[in-house]
């Protein structure tokens, strides 16, 4: 079966510090991968998605970047965090080649920038 | 820009009551999904609706897709405290990405 791992679960970082959040998927190959951010108790904002290694699409201009160095690894980064980067970050994957796909989510990372 | 709207934003009801929440879009998606999210966790898929007019049932939950495939509703019969959570609808962009609505936060009081 497929699983998705996301870490860390919680993170407190000072303003101006770098960020690296990692997500890996097991049990499938060549998935679509996504990073979402969720404001407190609200909907999900798509930040980045990737259809393959090295292929990143950015949905929203921001202080963040994403990379996909391996097929099942997706990394969210920042060089210098802002207070506004605080939020709940979710990684997700979906299968390719399906007309009607479904997204499977990790457990999320609660980031607090202080 | 594709947007999904959900209503109501918040809903607090007593155990045993029925409720309906709505999801509306100006765009047509290849399918529409409903997820439920608990605090501090990722969303979990409840159902996918594909065909205009489609109705799917999941125990006490009934999901309907509008004829024009731009809107959907979720009806819960005899709500229980375990139904408490954030209900999110999402449109599937033909397998490329997913657009999420802002969610309806449901609280079912015992």
Interface residues (C-beta under 8 A of the other chain):
Chain A: X32 X34 X36 X41 X42 X43 X44 X45 X46 X49 X51 X57 X59 X90 X92 X94 X96 X97 X98 X99 X100 X101 X102 X103 X104 X105 X106 X107 X108 X110
Chain B: X6 X30 X31 X33 X40 X41 X42 X43 X44 X45 X48 X50 X86 X88 X90 X92 X94 X95 X96 X97 X98 X99 X100 X101 X102 X103 X105
